[in-house]
Amino acid sequence: MQRAKNKTGDMILLFRHSQDELLGWKQSKEIFYCPICKERVIIRSGERVIPHFAHLPHTECLLSGGGEGVYHEKGKLQLFKWLSYFNMKTELEVYFPEISQRADIFVQIEEKKIAIEFQCARVSQEEILSRMQGYKSIGMESIWILGAKFLKQKGSYTFQTNYFLDTFIRSSPQKDYPQLFFYDPFISEMAILHHLYPLQTSKAFAKQLVYPLYHLHFKHLFQKEKIPGSFSEIWVKEVHRLRTKVEESYGTIYKLRRWLYNNGYLFQHLPSICFLPIPYHAAVTIPFYKWQTELYVSCLANLKTGDRINITEIKKILYSFYSKDTFDFSESLHIYLQLLHRSGYIEMQSGSILRTSQKMISYSSQEKALQGDQLFFHSFFTEKKAKYEHD
């Protein structure tokens, strides 16, 4: 940690002092105390160690996490200095006793309070969600900037995802616009992923922008970006791959194909609305196309123009395929229904949907499906691009 009090009660921020001062304190055996537990702490520094205060062995202080590492300490200090340039209150290592948590950086803009965390260690989803909820319980938002080691690019617009990253996607600062932030303190660069959509369980589409830290304004973290023009092509290619993929007799698509065949459908001929990109939950083990297909066959395909169905009933249909412990469909279903509404297939009315006259087309061949997907998704993403340009 960077903060400690000296024997006169003054708060010392270690990074603001020179190596000569640190050496002088060490030689004179200057005494420092943890501002939280009041126990004695010592200065640790060296060629491979960012200077910091450390508790003595066997302490019970909540802040004695066994050292943060050069990567985290270096990045935290750089982010603090960067944020200090802007016209807002910025503090380093602020402890909140009511929730027993310490924020790496605390920012206040007028009445808005934000905890900034530079997360370099992979910890459990439960721990991250607990810390997020802790900040929320005292009226604070939290922004999580991840170490750059977690950024794994697979292609021009594709990135590796997992449960750890999915936690931060779902908790993105802008609830209708998922993002991920990554920072590399050794090259002082921030990478931001925009427009995150799951392609597979461990792969997502995203638009990446990389900034030298000191060319980036804090407000850019909340800026919506245009969808790349190539996204429609990428998504159609992925849907075509799914439609034509051949699996062994135990794969997800194989089992779904068998179920569809028994219900009078072919997977490769399904309507394009069974492959709508849904943000959030990028690492969910239930593929997006699977639950959309099950919902289409079991519900949407049977609705006639003017039919109305309660959204609660739609949820029950989905949960007839899955245990409620498997996945909470509430958020994804709401987004999916909004997309169907925007595409003209339904109208959403106070807890229910109304089927419109627009046809949900099942294709007659793979060639027709590819052509239909190209037309549908080109229109779909052109509208979405226009929306963000307007925003």
Buried (B, 14 or more C-beta within 10 A) or exposed (E): BBBBBEEEEEEBBBBEBEEEEBEEBEEEEBEBBBBBBEEBBBBBBEEEEBBBBBBEEEBEBBBBEEBBBBBBBBBBBBBBBBBBEEEBEBBBBBBBEEBEBBBBBBBEBEEEBBBBBBBBEBEEBEEBEEBBEBBBEEEBBBBBBBBBEBBEEEEEBBBBBBBBBBBBBBBBBEEEBBBBBBBBBEEBBBBBBBBBBBBBBBBBBBBBBEBEBEEBEBEEBEBBBBBBEEBBBBBBBBBBEBBEBEEEEEEBBBEBBEBBEEEEBBBBBBBBBBBBBBBBBBBBEBBBBBBBBBBBBBBBBEBEEEEEBEBEEBBEBBBEBBEEEEBEBEBBBEBBBEBBBBBEBBEBEEEBBBBBEEEBBBBEEBEEBBEBBBEBBBEBBEEBBEEBEEE
